[in-house]
């Protein structure tokens, strides 16, 4: 059983993959959809950045009193950060 991966391990795997997706159209000129790969790369990069920034910035937002509700679900209580 592999167990649970840490955020650092996930980011260490995702970031090189995203950079290779961004640079792939420059290496291979015969791709069918050359703009698809950079789009996937930037999406993976944004996912990795959000994985790193949300736990870091969560306590700062809570200290400032920034909390709220999910506006798409009107019958839900206030959101709290789970650590």
Protein Blocks (a to p, Z undefined) as FASTA:
>chain_A
ZZjadfklmmmmmmmmmmmmmmmmmmpmkbfblmlmmmmmmmmmmmmmmmmmmmmmmmmm
mmnopacddfklmkbccddddZZ
